[in-house]
Amino acid sequence: MSVERFALVAGGGTAGHLQPALAIAEALVDAGHDRGTIEFVGSERGQDRATLEGRGFPFTLLPGRGIVRGLSPRDVTRNIGSLWGLSIAVVRGYRLVARTHPRVVVSVGGYASLAASLAAVVRRVPLVLVNVDAVPGAANRLFGRFARASAVGWEGNPLPRAVVTGTPVRPEITAVRRGPSDRRSARRLLGLPEDLPTVVVFGGSLGARSINVATAELADRWQGREDRSIYHIVGRRDWEEQPGSAAGGPDRAGSADGGPAVKRVPYEEQMAAAYAAADVVVCRSGAMTVAELAAAGVPSILVPLPGAPGDHQTANARVLERVGASVLLADAECGGDALAAELDRLLADAPALEAMGRAAASLGRKDAAAAGARVVELSARPRAREGAA
């Protein structure tokens, strides 16, 4: 049975793809489009179903997964299965576009976007790419020349017909305030000392092992320093391997002479409070993290994930580094000594930290979701031509 949609929003598999897609979809609803006319096309693997259920948007999940870069027998076997799943997804994606007659297809990247994007090109449906990394991913590079427009997070993205809209982040992040009283309140909420300079460390929901090891070494290097606080969001995968991995308030690390107040948690739901509490953040440089640091105006030390496709995390980190909002530290150099040296320098210069925060905030865009939605609306074919293919 044929149903008509204003937009198919294709992509997913990770929060970095789903979050901006949902933000733009909600902005389209705010602009007057019925929720039922915006359909998501995601992946059967990953968190797409759990994320999309209950939000009121229709959605279709397709099979398939990404291609592994490797030639081992296991990798070859997996890639054969991936290609078979992709073939099925392409057929189902084409049928979905033919059945729903969308006025526009929006691709947020990732392998889950391939089928609907290809169908849009074949059926001559306007295609809009959304690219939140500083460099385009493989899927967006493939379809860039066919897209009517590309909504990108940062200046300098090489995609054709790029429009800098910024990267949509959660409303609670754009609402972060970092004045002295805001920092004390956030630290109190997180169970941290209210008046100590605070370093917040995280590496994603699972964790980043090199950063976690360096943070444990940092606490040792700071033995005898009771004028520092570390809030370490370890990640669920690495939680059991960390010293002091038990719930509770901050401990004093280091020797009998005392050390920094260190609180370790496996995961943090209240990231807005973490950003508000921090004098400086140490973390990876995924697209959404970099966008949140900019939106909240937080100084940072960024440790890009080595081996990320296209080295996109380094490119993301450079966006903040270029304006003086961040220090870039290579993963191979991220040890306790290097981290202590950088943090000692930054924490000793409060005016410089404030300037870094202002530089980060200068790149944040609170209207990114609405700006992305406007690009989608301007690219959609007129209603009078909906039946044309």
C-alpha positions as CSV (number, residue, x, y, z in Angstrom):
1,M,0.0,0.0,0.0
2,S,1.3,3.4,-1.0
3,V,1.8,6.0,1.8
4,E,3.2,9.5,1.3
5,R,6.1,10.9,3.4
6,F,7.6,14.4,3.5
7,A,11.0,13.0,4.3
8,L,12.9,9.7,4.8
9,V,15.7,10.2,7.3
10,A,18.3,7.5,6.6
11,G,21.2,6.4,8.7
12,G,22.0,5.3,12.2
13,G,23.7,2.5,14.0
14,T,25.4,4.9,16.5
15,A,24.3,7.8,18.7
16,G,26.6,10.0,16.6
17,H,24.3,9.4,13.6
18,L,21.0,9.2,15.4
19,Q,21.2,12.2,17.6
20,P,21.5,14.8,14.9
21,A,19.0,13.0,12.8
22,L,16.4,13.1,15.6
23,A,17.2,16.7,16.3
24,I,16.5,17.7,12.7
25,A,13.4,15.6,12.5
26,E,12.0,17.3,15.7
27,A,12.9,20.7,14.1
28,L,10.9,19.7,11.1
29,V,7.9,18.9,13.3
30,D,8.4,22.3,15.0
31,A,8.2,23.8,11.5
32,G,4.8,22.3,10.9
33,H,5.4,18.9,9.4
34,D,3.3,16.1,10.8
35,R,5.4,13.6,12.8
36,G,3.9,10.7,10.8
37,T,5.2,12.1,7.5
38,I,8.8,11.8,8.6
39,E,10.1,8.2,8.5
40,F,13.4,6.9,9.7
41,V,15.4,4.3,7.8
42,G,17.9,2.7,10.2
43,S,19.8,-0.4,11.0
44,E,18.6,-3.7,12.5
45,R,21.9,-3.8,14.4
46,G,22.8,-1.4,17.1
47,Q,20.6,0.9,19.1
48,D,18.2,2.2,16.4
49,R,15.1,0.4,17.5
50,A,15.5,1.2,21.2
51,T,16.2,4.9,20.4
52,L,13.3,5.3,17.9
53,E,10.5,3.4,19.7
54,G,8.1,5.7,21.5
55,R,9.1,8.9,19.6
56,G,6.1,8.8,17.3
57,F,8.1,8.6,14.0
58,P,7.5,5.7,11.7
59,F,10.7,3.7,11.1
60,T,12.0,0.9,9.0
61,L,15.1,-1.1,10.0
62,L,17.3,-2.7,7.3
63,P,19.8,-5.5,7.5
64,G,23.5,-5.1,7.0
65,R,26.6,-3.8,8.8
66,G,29.9,-2.1,7.9
67,I,32.7,-3.5,5.9
68,V,35.8,-4.6,8.0
69,R,39.2,-3.4,6.7
70,G,41.1,-6.7,6.9
71,L,42.0,-9.8,4.9
72,S,41.9,-12.5,7.6
73,P,39.5,-15.4,6.9
74,R,37.2,-14.1,9.7
75,D,37.1,-10.7,8.1
76,V,36.5,-12.0,4.6
77,T,33.6,-14.2,5.9
78,R,32.1,-11.3,7.8
79,N,32.4,-9.0,4.7
80,I,30.6,-11.5,2.5
81,G,27.8,-11.5,5.0
82,S,27.8,-7.7,5.1
83,L,27.6,-7.5,1.3
84,W,24.7,-9.9,1.3
85,G,22.9,-7.9,3.9
86,L,23.6,-4.7,2.0
87,S,22.1,-6.2,-1.1
88,I,18.9,-7.1,0.7
89,A,18.9,-3.6,2.2
90,V,19.2,-1.9,-1.2
91,V,16.2,-3.8,-2.6
92,R,14.1,-3.0,0.5
93,G,15.3,0.6,0.4
94,Y,14.3,1.0,-3.2
95,R,10.9,-0.4,-2.5
96,L,10.4,1.9,0.5
97,V,11.2,5.0,-1.6
98,A,8.9,3.8,-4.4
99,R,6.1,3.2,-1.9
100,T,6.4,6.3,0.2
101,H,7.1,8.9,-2.6
102,P,9.2,11.2,-0.2
103,R,9.7,14.7,-1.2
104,V,13.3,14.5,0.2
105,V,15.7,11.9,1.5
106,V,18.0,12.9,4.3
107,S,21.2,10.9,4.8
108,V,23.0,11.2,8.1
109,G,25.8,8.8,7.0
110,G,26.9,5.4,8.0
111,Y,26.2,2.1,6.2
112,A,22.5,2.3,7.2
113,S,22.1,5.3,4.9
114,L,23.4,3.6,1.7
115,A,20.2,1.9,0.6
116,A,17.8,4.9,0.8
117,S,20.5,7.3,-0.6
118,L,21.0,5.0,-3.6
119,A,17.2,4.7,-4.1
120,A,16.9,8.5,-4.0
121,V,19.5,8.9,-6.7
122,V,18.0,6.3,-8.9
123,R,14.4,7.7,-8.5
124,R,15.6,11.3,-8.7
125,V,14.3,12.2,-5.2
126,P,16.2,15.2,-3.8
127,L,18.9,14.0,-1.5
128,V,20.3,16.1,1.5
129,L,23.4,14.9,3.3
130,V,24.0,15.7,7.0
131,N,27.7,15.5,7.9
132,V,28.7,16.3,11.5
133,D,32.4,15.3,11.3
134,A,34.9,17.8,10.0
135,V,35.6,15.4,7.1
136,P,32.9,13.5,5.2
137,G,32.4,9.8,5.9
138,A,32.6,7.2,3.1
139,A,28.8,7.1,2.4
140,N,28.6,10.9,2.2
141,R,31.7,11.0,-0.1
142,L,30.0,8.5,-2.3
143,F,26.8,10.4,-2.7
144,G,28.1,14.0,-2.4
145,R,28.0,14.8,-6.1
146,F,24.3,13.7,-6.3
147,A,23.1,15.6,-3.3
148,R,21.1,18.8,-3.7
149,A,22.7,20.2,-0.5
150,S,25.0,19.1,2.3
151,A,24.3,20.4,5.9
152,V,27.7,20.3,7.5
153,G,28.9,21.0,11.1
154,W,32.0,23.0,10.4
155,E,33.6,25.3,7.8
156,G,36.0,23.7,5.4
157,N,34.0,20.5,4.8
158,P,34.7,19.5,1.1
159,L,31.3,18.1,0.3
160,P,29.6,19.8,-2.7
161,R,27.0,22.5,-2.1
162,A,27.8,22.5,1.6
163,V,25.8,24.7,4.0
164,V,27.3,25.2,7.4
165,T,24.4,24.6,9.8
166,G,26.4,23.5,12.9
167,T,25.8,20.2,14.7
168,P,22.6,19.7,16.6
169,V,23.2,18.8,20.3
170,R,20.8,18.1,23.1
171,P,18.9,21.1,24.5
172,E,20.3,20.5,28.0
173,I,23.8,20.9,26.6
174,T,23.1,24.3,24.9
175,A,21.6,25.4,28.2
176,V,24.8,24.8,30.2
177,R,26.0,27.8,32.3
178,R,29.5,27.9,33.6
179,G,29.7,30.8,36.0
180,P,31.2,30.3,39.4
181,S,27.9,29.5,41.1
182,D,26.9,27.2,38.3
183,R,30.1,25.2,38.7
184,R,29.7,24.9,42.4
185,S,26.1,23.7,41.9
186,A,27.1,21.1,39.3
187,R,30.0,19.8,41.4
188,R,27.6,19.4,44.4
189,L,25.2,17.5,42.2
190,L,28.0,15.2,41.1
191,G,29.3,14.6,44.6
192,L,32.5,16.6,44.1
193,P,34.3,19.2,46.2
194,E,32.7,22.5,45.3
195,D,35.7,24.8,45.4
196,L,38.5,22.7,43.8
197,P,39.6,23.0,40.2
198,T,38.0,20.1,38.5
199,V,39.2,17.9,35.6
200,V,36.4,15.8,33.9
201,V,37.6,12.7,32.0
202,F,35.6,10.5,29.7
203,G,36.0,8.3,26.6
204,G,32.5,7.4,25.5
205,S,29.9,5.0,26.9
206,L,32.3,2.0,26.7
207,G,35.4,3.9,27.7
208,A,38.8,4.7,26.2
209,R,41.5,2.4,27.6
210,S,44.5,4.6,26.9
211,I,42.8,7.6,28.5
212,N,41.7,5.6,31.5
213,V,45.2,4.3,32.1
214,A,46.6,7.8,31.7
215,T,44.1,9.2,34.2
216,A,45.0,6.6,36.8
217,E,48.7,7.6,36.3
218,L,47.7,11.2,36.6
219,A,46.2,10.6,40.0
220,D,49.5,9.1,41.1
221,R,51.5,12.0,39.6
222,W,49.4,14.4,41.6
223,Q,50.0,12.7,44.9
224,G,50.3,15.4,47.6
225,R,48.1,17.8,45.5
226,E,44.9,18.2,47.5
227,D,44.0,21.3,45.5
228,R,42.7,19.3,42.5
229,S,39.6,17.2,41.7
230,I,39.2,14.5,39.0
231,Y,35.8,13.2,37.9
232,H,36.6,10.1,35.9
233,I,33.7,8.6,33.8
234,V,35.4,5.3,33.1
235,G,33.0,3.6,30.7
236,R,31.1,0.4,31.2
237,R,33.6,-1.9,29.5
238,D,36.6,-0.7,31.5
239,W,34.8,-0.2,34.8
240,E,35.8,-3.4,36.5
241,E,39.5,-3.0,35.6
242,Q,39.8,0.4,37.3
243,P,41.2,0.9,40.8
244,G,38.5,2.1,43.3
245,S,35.7,1.0,41.0
246,A,33.0,1.2,43.5
247,A,30.1,3.7,43.9
248,G,30.5,6.5,46.4
249,G,32.1,9.8,47.0
250,P,35.5,11.0,45.9
251,D,38.6,9.3,47.4
252,R,42.0,10.9,48.0
253,A,44.5,9.3,45.6
254,G,48.2,9.1,46.0
255,S,50.4,8.7,49.1
256,A,49.7,9.1,52.8
257,D,50.3,12.8,52.2
258,G,47.0,12.9,50.3
259,G,46.2,13.6,46.7
260,P,43.5,14.9,44.4
261,A,39.9,14.2,45.1
262,V,39.1,11.4,42.6
263,K,35.6,10.2,41.9
264,R,35.1,7.3,39.4
265,V,31.8,6.3,37.9
266,P,31.0,3.8,35.1
267,Y,28.7,6.1,33.2
268,E,27.2,9.6,33.5
269,E,23.6,10.4,32.4
270,Q,23.9,14.0,33.4
271,M,26.6,15.2,31.0
272,A,25.3,18.8,31.2
273,A,26.3,18.8,34.9
274,A,29.7,17.3,34.0
275,Y,30.4,20.1,31.5
276,A,29.2,22.7,33.9
277,A,31.5,21.3,36.7
278,A,34.7,21.1,34.6
279,D,37.5,23.6,34.5
280,V,38.8,21.4,31.6
281,V,37.7,18.2,30.0
282,V,39.9,15.3,28.7
283,C,38.2,13.1,26.1
284,R,38.0,11.7,22.6
285,S,37.0,13.9,19.7
286,G,34.0,12.3,18.2
287,A,31.8,14.7,16.2
288,M,29.1,14.9,18.9
289,T,31.6,15.4,21.7
290,V,33.3,18.2,19.9
291,A,30.0,19.9,19.1
292,E,28.9,19.6,22.8
293,L,32.2,21.1,24.0
294,A,31.6,24.1,21.6
295,A,27.9,24.4,22.6
296,A,28.8,24.4,26.3
297,G,31.9,26.5,26.0
298,V,34.3,24.0,27.7
299,P,38.1,24.1,27.4
300,S,39.5,20.6,26.5
301,I,42.4,18.3,25.9
302,L,41.4,16.1,23.0
303,V,42.9,12.7,22.4
304,P,41.7,11.5,19.0
305,L,40.8,7.8,18.6
306,P,43.7,6.3,16.5
307,G,42.6,4.4,13.4
308,A,39.3,6.2,13.1
309,P,38.1,6.1,9.5
310,G,39.6,8.9,7.6
311,D,41.3,10.1,10.8
312,H,38.1,12.1,11.3
313,Q,38.6,12.5,15.1
314,T,41.9,14.3,14.5
315,A,40.1,16.6,12.0
316,N,37.4,17.2,14.5
317,A,39.9,18.1,17.2
318,R,41.7,20.5,14.9
319,V,38.5,22.5,14.6
320,L,38.7,23.5,18.3
321,E,42.5,23.6,18.3
322,R,42.6,26.2,15.5
323,V,40.7,28.7,17.5
324,G,42.6,28.1,20.8
325,A,39.8,26.2,22.5
326,S,41.6,22.9,22.9
327,V,44.9,21.1,23.2
328,L,45.4,18.1,20.9
329,L,47.3,15.2,22.5
330,A,48.0,12.1,20.3
331,D,46.8,8.8,21.8
332,A,50.3,7.4,21.7
333,E,51.6,10.3,23.8
334,C,48.7,10.3,26.3
335,G,50.3,9.1,29.5
336,G,50.2,10.3,33.0
337,D,53.3,12.6,32.7
338,A,52.0,14.3,29.5
339,L,48.5,14.7,30.9
340,A,49.9,16.1,34.2
341,A,52.2,18.6,32.3
342,E,49.3,19.9,30.1
343,L,46.8,20.1,33.0
344,D,49.3,21.8,35.4
345,R,49.9,24.4,32.7
346,L,46.2,25.0,32.0
347,L,45.0,25.0,35.6
348,A,47.7,27.5,36.6
349,D,46.4,30.1,34.2
350,A,42.7,30.8,34.9
351,P,42.4,33.7,32.4
352,A,43.8,31.5,29.7
353,L,41.2,28.8,30.5
354,E,38.4,31.3,30.4
355,A,39.7,32.4,27.0
356,M,39.7,28.8,25.8
357,G,36.1,28.5,26.9
358,R,35.0,31.6,25.1
359,A,36.8,30.3,22.0
360,A,34.9,27.0,22.2
361,A,31.6,28.8,22.6
362,S,32.3,31.0,19.6
363,L,31.9,27.9,17.4
364,G,28.7,26.6,19.0
365,R,25.4,27.0,17.2
366,K,22.2,26.8,19.3
367,D,20.1,26.9,16.2
368,A,21.8,24.0,14.4
369,A,18.8,21.7,14.3
370,A,16.5,24.4,12.9
371,A,19.2,25.4,10.4
372,G,19.5,21.8,9.2
373,A,15.7,21.5,8.9
374,R,15.6,24.7,6.7
375,V,18.1,23.1,4.3
376,V,15.9,20.0,4.1
377,E,12.8,22.1,3.4
378,L,14.5,24.2,0.8
379,S,15.8,21.1,-1.0
380,A,12.5,19.1,-1.0
381,R,10.6,18.9,-4.2
382,P,7.3,20.9,-4.2
383,R,4.1,19.1,-3.2
384,A,2.6,19.5,-6.6
385,R,5.4,17.3,-8.0
386,E,5.2,14.5,-5.4
387,G,4.0,11.9,-8.0
388,A,6.9,12.6,-10.3
389,A,9.8,10.2,-10.3
